[in-house]
Amino acid sequence: VQLQASGGGLVQPGGSLRLSCAASGSISDILVMAWYRQAPGKQRELVALITSDGSTNYADSLKGRFIASRDNAKNVMYLQMNSLKPEDTAVYYCKIPGFGSWGQGTLVTVPA
């Protein structure tokens, strides 16, 4: 299954954005999916994990602002990002942990 993130863009501080991750095939049997991000000049980091039943786990710094979800029927995963800050500027990727390539990701820019 190939995953492709989309929905990035320029958003003002305090704004919201929803990213989508479209899968090329069924995600129903994929136990864990994840969002990652890589800010300029920094290492890639885990943003959120979501299991097939919708259970989620977030990076401590993002709890309460970011919400991951998935629609197994539509083969799509989402990342709702609220109260965005300049430090959220990054390329965001979706991936099955430990499998597949990173893809192009989608750029989110929150100006200072």
NUBA-340749 format. One record per atom (N, C-alpha, C, O): x, y, z; residue in one letter; atom name; residue number from 0. Coordinates in Angstrom, 3 decimals, always signed. Atoms other than C-alpha are relative to their C-alpha. Example, Ala and Ser with C-alpha at 12.3 -4.5 7.8 and 13.67 -1.06 7.14 Angstrom:
2
c1,c2,c3,code,site,pos
+0.890,-1.190,+0.000,a,N,0
+12.300,-4.500,+7.800,a,CA,0
+0.900,+1.200,+0.000,a,C,0
+1.936,+1.181,+0.665,a,O,0
-0.820,-1.190,-0.060,s,N,1
+13.670,-1.060,+7.140,s,CA,1
-0.770,+1.090,+0.730,s,C,1
-0.261,+2.198,+0.899,s,O,1
END
This chain:
112
c1,c2,c3,code,site,pos
+0.843,-1.196,+0.000,v,N,0
+0.000,+0.000,+0.000,v,CA,0
+0.877,+1.243,+0.000,v,C,0
+1.759,+1.398,+0.845,v,O,0
-0.713,-1.278,+0.069,q,N,1
+1.338,+3.387,-1.012,q,CA,1
-0.847,+1.072,+0.677,q,C,1
-2.071,+1.097,+0.547,q,O,1
+0.693,-1.083,-0.697,l,N,2
+0.484,+6.431,+1.090,l,CA,2
+0.489,+1.337,-0.520,l,C,2
+1.677,+1.502,-0.798,l,O,2
-0.361,-1.334,+0.473,q,N,3
+0.429,+10.054,-0.035,q,CA,3
-0.705,+1.048,+0.827,q,C,3
-1.933,+1.086,+0.907,q,O,3
+0.545,-1.084,-0.804,a,N,4
-0.019,+13.035,+2.209,a,CA,4
-0.329,+1.200,-0.867,a,C,4
+0.340,+1.460,-1.867,a,O,4
+0.392,-1.217,+0.711,s,N,5
-1.769,+16.177,+1.018,s,CA,5
-0.718,+0.930,+0.967,s,C,5
-1.046,+0.557,+2.093,s,O,5
+0.766,-0.940,-0.797,g,N,6
-3.492,+19.280,+2.309,g,CA,6
+0.813,+1.075,+0.680,g,C,6
+0.258,+1.919,+1.383,g,O,6
-0.828,-1.016,-0.614,g,N,7
-0.554,+21.354,+3.408,g,CA,7
-0.200,+1.361,-0.640,g,C,7
-0.879,+1.497,-1.657,g,O,7
+0.110,-1.348,+0.529,g,N,8
-0.262,+25.061,+2.854,g,CA,8
+0.474,+1.022,+0.999,g,C,8
+1.088,+0.692,+2.013,g,O,8
-0.369,-1.122,-0.866,l,N,9
+0.288,+28.445,+4.418,l,CA,9
-1.187,+0.330,+0.903,l,C,9
-2.300,+0.554,+0.427,l,O,9
+1.068,-0.321,-0.942,v,N,10
-1.718,+29.124,+7.554,v,CA,10
+0.547,+0.936,+1.062,v,C,10
+1.687,+0.777,+1.500,v,O,10
-0.424,-0.977,-0.988,q,N,11
-1.527,+31.989,+10.013,q,CA,11
+0.048,-0.619,+1.396,q,C,11
-0.696,-1.557,+1.680,q,O,11
-0.052,+0.506,-1.377,p,N,12
-0.577,+31.369,+13.643,p,CA,12
-1.381,+0.017,+0.640,p,C,12
-2.140,+0.977,+0.505,p,O,12
+1.301,+0.137,-0.618,g,N,13
-3.561,+30.170,+15.594,g,CA,13
-1.034,-0.660,-0.888,g,C,13
-2.120,-1.016,-0.431,g,O,13
+0.931,+0.597,+0.942,g,N,14
-5.193,+28.752,+12.510,g,CA,14
-0.002,-1.513,+0.052,g,C,14
+0.712,-2.132,+0.841,g,O,14
+0.154,+1.451,+0.059,s,N,15
-6.169,+25.206,+11.640,s,CA,15
+0.204,-0.492,-1.433,s,C,15
+0.060,+0.249,-2.406,s,O,15
-0.211,+0.634,+1.298,l,N,16
-5.419,+22.820,+8.832,l,CA,16
-0.255,-1.489,+0.170,l,C,16
+0.070,-2.065,+1.209,l,O,16
+0.184,+1.442,-0.048,r,N,17
-6.436,+19.269,+8.039,r,CA,17
+0.774,-0.657,-1.141,r,C,17
+0.557,-0.355,-2.314,r,O,17
-0.748,+0.768,+0.980,l,N,18
-4.031,+16.964,+6.280,l,CA,18
-0.706,-1.319,-0.266,l,C,18
-1.378,-1.874,+0.604,l,O,18
+0.547,+1.299,+0.382,s,N,19
-5.119,+13.866,+4.423,s,CA,19
+1.128,-0.918,-0.444,s,C,19
+2.163,-0.468,-0.936,s,O,19
-0.951,+1.019,+0.452,c,N,20
-3.258,+10.657,+3.708,c,CA,20
-0.806,-1.043,-0.746,c,C,20
-1.546,-1.823,-0.147,c,O,20
+0.750,+0.929,+0.835,a,N,21
-4.663,+8.679,+0.826,a,CA,21
+0.821,-1.260,-0.248,a,C,21
+2.013,-1.199,-0.549,a,O,21
-0.669,+1.276,+0.222,a,N,22
-3.829,+5.019,+0.488,a,CA,22
-0.392,-0.569,-1.362,a,C,22
-1.505,-0.369,-1.847,a,O,22
+0.257,+0.591,+1.320,s,N,23
-3.542,+3.154,-2.784,s,CA,23
-0.819,-1.280,+0.096,s,C,23
-1.306,-1.797,-0.910,s,O,23
+0.787,+1.209,-0.207,g,N,24
-5.291,+0.169,-1.274,g,CA,24
-0.673,+0.028,+1.351,g,C,24
-0.714,+1.064,+2.014,g,O,24
+0.728,+0.065,-1.252,s,N,25
-7.212,-0.991,+1.731,s,CA,25
+0.916,+0.194,+1.206,s,C,25
+2.025,-0.337,+1.261,s,O,25
-0.753,-0.198,-1.232,i,N,26
-6.038,+0.175,+5.130,i,CA,26
-0.647,-0.725,+1.172,i,C,26
-0.177,-0.618,+2.305,i,O,26
+0.753,+0.654,-1.082,s,N,27
-8.489,-1.923,+7.124,s,CA,27
+0.861,-0.941,+0.821,s,C,27
+0.692,-1.057,+2.034,s,O,27
-0.833,+0.985,-0.694,d,N,28
-5.876,-4.517,+7.972,d,CA,28
+1.331,+0.572,+0.480,d,C,28
+2.169,-0.154,+1.015,d,O,28
-1.249,-0.617,-0.459,i,N,29
-3.108,-2.034,+8.718,i,CA,29
-0.175,+0.379,+1.456,i,C,29
-0.962,+1.266,+1.787,i,O,29
+0.197,-0.180,-1.436,l,N,30
-2.748,-2.144,+12.472,l,CA,30
+0.357,+1.406,+0.460,l,C,30
-0.396,+2.026,+1.211,l,O,30
-0.458,-1.306,-0.455,v,N,31
-0.801,+1.066,+12.946,v,CA,31
+0.420,+0.858,-1.191,v,C,31
+1.166,+0.414,-2.064,v,O,31
-0.442,-1.000,+0.969,m,N,32
-0.425,+4.143,+10.770,m,CA,32
+0.519,+1.206,+0.781,m,C,32
+0.203,+1.391,+1.956,m,O,32
-0.644,-1.087,-0.739,a,N,33
+1.536,+7.245,+11.608,a,CA,33
+0.148,+1.259,-0.832,a,C,33
+0.225,+1.220,-2.060,a,O,33
-0.389,-1.303,+0.550,w,N,34
+2.109,+10.903,+10.923,w,CA,34
+1.363,+0.358,+0.583,w,C,34
+1.625,+0.163,+1.770,w,O,34
-1.306,-0.502,-0.403,y,N,35
+5.626,+12.285,+11.053,y,CA,35
+0.152,+1.406,-0.579,y,C,35
-0.620,+1.824,-1.441,y,O,35
-0.321,-1.284,+0.597,r,N,36
+7.099,+15.688,+10.363,r,CA,36
+1.485,+0.262,+0.095,r,C,36
+2.178,-0.268,+0.963,r,O,36
-1.404,-0.415,-0.017,q,N,37
+10.458,+17.190,+9.568,q,CA,37
+0.064,+1.488,-0.232,q,C,37
-0.259,+1.985,-1.311,q,O,37
-0.152,-1.445,+0.078,a,N,38
+11.092,+20.817,+10.280,a,CA,38
+1.337,+0.331,-0.651,a,C,38
+2.249,-0.496,-0.640,a,O,38
-1.261,-0.385,+0.647,p,N,39
+13.819,+22.734,+8.412,p,CA,39
+1.172,-0.130,+0.955,p,C,39
+1.153,+0.409,+2.062,p,O,39
-1.207,+0.143,-0.795,g,N,40
+17.205,+21.748,+9.724,g,CA,40
-0.108,-0.928,+1.186,g,C,40
+0.809,-0.994,+2.005,g,O,40
+0.198,+0.892,-1.146,k,N,41
+15.802,+19.211,+12.162,k,CA,41
-0.259,-1.427,-0.473,k,C,41
-0.558,-1.675,-1.641,k,O,41
+0.274,+1.389,+0.315,q,N,42
+15.394,+15.478,+12.313,q,CA,42
-1.498,-0.254,-0.090,q,C,42
-2.312,+0.443,+0.516,q,O,42
+1.395,+0.400,+0.107,r,N,43
+12.177,+13.820,+11.354,r,CA,43
-0.484,-0.502,+1.363,r,C,43
+0.249,-1.180,+2.083,r,O,43
+0.532,+0.422,-1.291,e,N,44
+9.923,+13.241,+14.346,e,CA,44
-1.395,-0.573,-0.152,e,C,44
-2.126,-0.248,-1.088,e,O,44
+1.331,+0.595,-0.016,l,N,45
+6.849,+11.219,+15.149,l,CA,45
-1.003,+1.009,+0.534,l,C,45
-0.779,+1.647,+1.563,l,O,45
+1.070,-0.903,-0.419,v,N,46
+3.675,+13.262,+15.391,v,CA,46
-1.118,-0.775,+0.688,v,C,46
-1.544,-0.430,+1.790,v,O,46
+1.140,+0.742,-0.546,a,N,47
+0.949,+10.692,+15.957,a,CA,47
-0.018,-1.417,-0.561,a,C,47
+0.404,-1.675,-1.688,a,O,47
+0.274,+1.368,+0.416,l,N,48
+0.158,+7.011,+15.804,l,CA,48
-1.494,-0.228,+0.112,l,C,48
-2.150,+0.308,+1.004,l,O,48
+1.410,+0.344,-0.096,i,N,49
-3.278,+5.639,+15.101,i,CA,49
-0.174,-1.460,-0.392,i,C,49
+0.327,-1.900,-1.427,i,O,49
+0.215,+1.411,+0.260,t,N,50
-4.376,+2.028,+15.280,t,CA,50
-1.248,-0.210,-0.850,t,C,50
-1.996,+0.729,-1.124,t,O,50
+1.120,+0.313,+0.881,s,N,51
-6.953,+0.277,+13.145,s,CA,51
-1.356,+0.263,+0.661,s,C,51
-2.348,+0.491,-0.032,s,O,51
+1.265,-0.274,-0.688,d,N,52
-9.620,+0.784,+15.813,d,CA,52
-0.128,+1.449,+0.435,d,C,52
-1.066,+1.815,+1.143,d,O,52
+0.100,-1.427,-0.258,g,N,53
-8.890,+4.490,+16.074,g,CA,53
+0.712,+0.495,+1.238,g,C,53
+0.682,+1.692,+1.521,g,O,53
-0.773,-0.441,-1.159,s,N,54
-6.775,+4.557,+19.205,s,CA,54
+1.192,+0.817,-0.461,s,C,54
+1.832,+0.501,-1.464,s,O,54
-1.057,-0.916,+0.418,t,N,55
-4.240,+7.344,+19.074,t,CA,55
+1.028,+0.234,+1.095,t,C,55
+0.764,+0.048,+2.283,t,O,55
-1.076,-0.374,-0.902,n,N,56
-0.974,+8.359,+20.637,n,CA,56
+0.746,+1.146,-0.666,n,C,56
+1.014,+1.114,-1.867,n,O,56
-0.597,-1.209,+0.555,y,N,57
+0.703,+11.732,+20.214,y,CA,57
+1.318,+0.336,+0.670,y,C,57
+1.589,-0.053,+1.806,y,O,57
-1.170,-0.592,-0.617,a,N,58
+4.000,+13.400,+20.752,a,CA,58
-0.476,+0.911,+1.125,a,C,58
-1.462,+1.632,+0.972,a,O,58
+0.441,-0.744,-1.184,d,N,59
+3.774,+15.022,+24.170,d,CA,59
-0.246,+1.479,-0.302,d,C,59
-1.190,+2.075,+0.217,d,O,59
+0.093,-1.439,+0.265,s,N,60
+4.278,+18.520,+22.774,s,CA,60
-1.217,+0.369,-0.850,s,C,60
-1.563,+1.544,-0.964,s,O,60
+1.104,-0.266,+0.915,l,N,61
+1.312,+18.156,+20.417,l,CA,61
-1.355,-0.402,+0.556,l,C,61
-2.390,-0.125,-0.049,l,O,61
+1.267,+0.436,-0.587,k,N,62
-1.298,+16.668,+22.706,k,CA,62
-0.923,+1.181,+0.221,k,C,62
-0.519,+2.220,+0.745,k,O,62
+0.999,-1.038,-0.181,g,N,63
-4.467,+18.708,+22.699,g,CA,63
-0.143,+0.935,-1.185,g,C,63
-1.133,+1.660,-1.285,g,O,63
+0.097,-0.874,+1.179,r,N,64
-3.723,+20.513,+19.427,r,CA,64
-0.197,-0.800,-1.286,r,C,64
-0.884,-0.349,-2.202,r,O,64
+0.080,+0.822,+1.206,f,N,65
-3.405,+17.718,+16.870,f,CA,65
-0.890,-1.219,+0.273,f,C,65
-0.847,-1.823,+1.345,f,O,65
+0.892,+1.156,-0.123,i,N,66
-5.981,+15.014,+16.270,i,CA,66
+0.124,-0.867,-1.249,i,C,66
-0.131,-0.408,-2.363,i,O,66
-0.095,+0.950,+1.108,a,N,67
-5.374,+11.960,+14.106,a,CA,67
-1.264,-0.842,-0.059,a,C,67
-1.854,-1.188,+0.964,a,O,67
+1.165,+0.875,+0.182,s,N,68
-8.199,+9.927,+12.654,s,CA,68
+0.188,-0.774,-1.292,s,C,68
+1.056,-0.451,-2.102,s,O,68
-0.075,+0.767,+1.238,r,N,69
-8.740,+7.384,+9.943,r,CA,69
-1.382,-0.498,-0.382,r,C,69
-2.222,-0.773,+0.475,r,O,69
+1.258,+0.534,+0.527,d,N,70
-11.596,+6.243,+7.747,d,CA,70
+0.370,-1.240,-0.804,d,C,70
+0.767,-1.146,-1.965,d,O,70
-0.410,+1.244,+0.654,n,N,71
-10.948,+2.627,+6.906,n,CA,71
-0.840,-0.295,-1.244,n,C,71
-0.361,-0.927,-2.185,n,O,71
+0.862,+0.244,+1.158,a,N,72
-13.886,+2.541,+4.505,a,CA,72
+0.461,+0.792,-1.219,a,C,72
+0.318,+0.346,-2.358,a,O,72
-0.463,-0.857,+1.097,k,N,73
-12.405,+5.374,+2.450,k,CA,73
+1.500,-0.113,-0.237,k,C,73
+2.040,+0.497,-1.159,k,O,73
-1.453,+0.181,+0.129,n,N,74
-8.786,+4.291,+2.925,n,CA,74
+0.748,+1.319,+0.124,n,C,74
+1.658,+1.612,-0.650,n,O,74
-0.607,-1.314,-0.222,v,N,75
-7.828,+7.699,+4.247,v,CA,75
+0.276,+0.202,+1.490,v,C,75
-0.496,-0.217,+2.353,v,O,75
-0.348,-0.408,-1.363,m,N,76
-6.092,+8.955,+7.363,m,CA,76
+0.085,+1.520,+0.013,m,C,76
+0.440,+2.141,-0.989,m,O,76
+0.005,-1.460,-0.094,y,N,77
-6.338,+12.519,+8.604,y,CA,77
+0.839,+0.477,+1.186,y,C,77
+1.088,-0.257,+2.141,y,O,77
-0.640,-0.662,-1.136,l,N,78
-4.442,+14.903,+10.824,l,CA,78
-0.592,+1.401,+0.093,l,C,78
-0.301,+2.266,-0.733,l,O,78
+0.565,-1.317,-0.260,q,N,79
-6.426,+17.833,+12.180,q,CA,79
+0.974,+0.760,+0.895,q,C,79
+1.305,+0.312,+1.992,q,O,79
-0.980,-0.793,-0.738,m,N,80
-4.028,+20.516,+13.341,m,CA,80
-0.633,+1.329,+0.383,m,C,80
-1.065,+2.090,-0.482,m,O,80
+0.620,-1.222,-0.519,n,N,81
-5.335,+23.338,+15.522,n,CA,81
+1.019,+0.862,+0.737,n,C,81
+2.086,+0.392,+1.131,n,O,81
-0.855,-0.940,-0.732,s,N,82
-3.809,+26.394,+17.166,s,CA,82
+1.443,-0.077,-0.497,s,C,82
+2.383,-0.194,+0.290,s,O,82
-1.319,+0.187,+0.597,l,N,83
-0.898,+26.199,+14.778,l,CA,83
+0.967,+1.098,+0.395,l,C,83
+0.594,+2.259,+0.564,l,O,83
-1.073,-0.898,-0.407,k,N,84
+2.404,+27.792,+15.722,k,CA,84
+1.092,-0.023,-1.051,k,C,84
+1.189,-0.962,-1.841,k,O,84
-1.108,+0.002,+0.977,p,N,85
+5.430,+28.810,+13.689,p,CA,85
+0.871,-1.250,+0.105,p,C,85
+1.394,-1.729,-0.901,p,O,85
-0.838,+1.195,-0.167,e,N,86
+7.295,+25.842,+15.163,e,CA,86
-0.644,-1.266,-0.568,e,C,86
-0.011,-2.322,-0.593,e,O,86
+0.639,+1.130,+0.680,d,N,87
+4.775,+23.540,+13.467,d,CA,87
+0.362,-0.045,-1.485,d,C,87
+0.004,-0.992,-2.185,d,O,87
-0.436,-0.012,+1.391,t,N,88
+6.275,+24.521,+10.116,t,CA,88
+0.882,-1.206,-0.278,t,C,88
+1.898,-1.409,+0.387,t,O,88
-0.716,+1.238,+0.282,a,N,89
+7.481,+21.278,+8.572,a,CA,89
-0.617,-0.659,-1.225,a,C,89
-1.699,-0.290,-1.682,a,O,89
+0.586,+0.910,+0.975,v,N,90
+6.995,+18.733,+5.865,v,CA,90
-0.604,-1.164,+0.785,v,C,90
+0.071,-1.792,+1.601,v,O,90
+0.725,+1.046,-0.715,y,N,91
+4.420,+16.253,+7.114,y,CA,91
-0.145,-1.229,-0.906,y,C,91
-0.476,-1.126,-2.088,y,O,91
+0.042,+1.259,+0.720,y,N,92
+4.489,+12.626,+6.078,y,CA,92
-0.958,-0.966,+0.689,y,C,92
-1.150,-0.919,+1.904,y,O,92
+0.740,+1.114,-0.574,c,N,93
+2.201,+9.677,+6.543,c,CA,93
+0.691,-1.288,-0.429,c,C,93
+1.236,-1.390,-1.528,c,O,93
-0.770,+1.221,+0.267,k,N,94
+3.624,+6.198,+6.737,k,CA,94
-0.487,-1.119,+0.912,k,C,94
-1.036,-0.883,+1.988,k,O,94
+0.171,+1.162,-0.859,i,N,95
+3.183,+2.714,+8.048,i,CA,95
+1.344,-0.207,+0.681,i,C,95
+2.341,-0.463,+0.005,i,O,95
-1.294,+0.107,-0.684,p,N,96
+5.867,+2.504,+10.715,p,CA,96
+0.753,-1.265,-0.389,p,C,96
+0.237,-2.377,-0.274,p,O,96
-0.845,+1.130,+0.331,g,N,97
+8.689,+0.300,+9.536,g,CA,97
-0.189,-0.568,-1.389,g,C,97
+0.498,-1.515,-1.772,g,O,97
+0.264,+0.534,+1.327,f,N,98
+7.301,-0.230,+6.052,f,CA,98
-0.045,+1.122,-1.026,f,C,98
-0.445,+2.246,-0.723,f,O,98
+0.163,-0.910,+1.112,g,N,99
+7.508,+1.477,+2.696,g,CA,99
+0.935,+1.193,+0.042,g,C,99
+1.749,+1.352,+0.951,g,O,99
-0.836,-1.193,+0.126,s,N,100
+9.131,+4.690,+1.594,s,CA,100
-0.714,+1.212,+0.592,s,C,100
-1.894,+1.146,+0.935,s,O,100
+0.552,-1.191,-0.639,w,N,101
+8.595,+8.196,+2.937,w,CA,101
-0.922,+0.809,-0.892,w,C,101
-1.787,+1.515,-0.374,w,O,101
+0.826,-0.831,+0.858,g,N,102
+6.986,+9.770,-0.086,g,CA,102
+0.423,+1.458,+0.054,g,C,102
+1.406,+1.804,+0.709,g,O,102
-0.379,-1.408,+0.098,q,N,103
+7.040,+13.488,-0.821,q,CA,103
-0.429,+0.821,+1.194,q,C,103
+0.176,+1.855,+1.475,q,O,103
+0.518,-0.785,-1.110,g,N,104
+5.089,+14.673,+2.178,g,CA,104
-0.750,+1.230,-0.496,g,C,104
-0.867,+1.476,-1.697,g,O,104
+0.720,-1.231,+0.322,t,N,105
+3.119,+17.891,+2.322,t,CA,105
+0.488,+1.096,+0.936,t,C,105
+0.595,+0.885,+2.144,t,O,105
-0.617,-1.078,-0.756,l,N,106
+4.518,+21.227,+3.460,l,CA,106
-1.052,+0.852,+0.698,l,C,106
-2.011,+1.314,+0.080,l,O,106
+0.818,-0.910,-0.795,v,N,107
+2.843,+23.183,+6.228,v,CA,107
+0.879,+1.153,+0.451,v,C,107
+1.933,+0.949,+1.053,v,O,107
-0.773,-1.185,-0.368,t,N,108
+4.051,+26.727,+6.750,t,CA,108
-0.848,+0.901,+0.878,t,C,108
-1.949,+1.307,+0.505,t,O,108
+0.654,-0.913,-0.934,v,N,109
+3.083,+28.843,+9.732,v,CA,109
+0.987,+1.139,+0.237,v,C,109
+1.968,+0.953,+0.957,v,O,109
-0.969,-1.090,-0.104,p,N,110
+4.808,+32.229,+9.494,p,CA,110
+0.076,+0.587,+1.405,p,C,110
-0.894,+0.581,+2.162,p,O,110
-0.178,-0.609,-1.331,a,N,111
+6.231,+33.922,+12.544,a,CA,111
-0.657,+1.371,+0.071,a,C,111
-0.607,+2.026,+1.111,a,O,111
END
